[in-house]
Amino acid sequence: MKTKNNPKGNDKTILLSVGILAVLLFSTFVLFAVTIFKKGAIIESALSLIIGVILLVALIIFLKRRYTDIKKGFPTHDERSNKVMTLAGSKAFLISVWWILIIGWASSNGWFQFRDISQATGAGILGMAVIFGLCWAYYNRKGNLE
């Protein structure tokens, strides 16, 4: 909580938590890459490492910017960031419904072959996360949110 003695509140604690989660996420990608490398899947292993490194670099840049903003005394959330999250979430939800429908239609027509339902669920959730990220990036860069 923000108090008179601690004007930044627990913003640094939240930022530290995100940093720890970023390291854990990267570690998961590395462990996955090592596991599938031992099974002989070299391309998939390399792809996993590349995705992990890209995510780690992006999160380090994000955390560095947020930490600089916190040191300058800027709030982590303001009215505009709340509006960006609301608009991005609502648009991503609508697009994600179509994404799930397309996955279902394409897998029934044989375009996508899933091993089991968990693989299809993973593809759906990954697609939804990417869609939300793209919607957030679009609305965050858009000047007028009216």
Salt bridges, closest charged atoms under 4 A:
GLU146 OE2 - LYS83 NZ 3.76
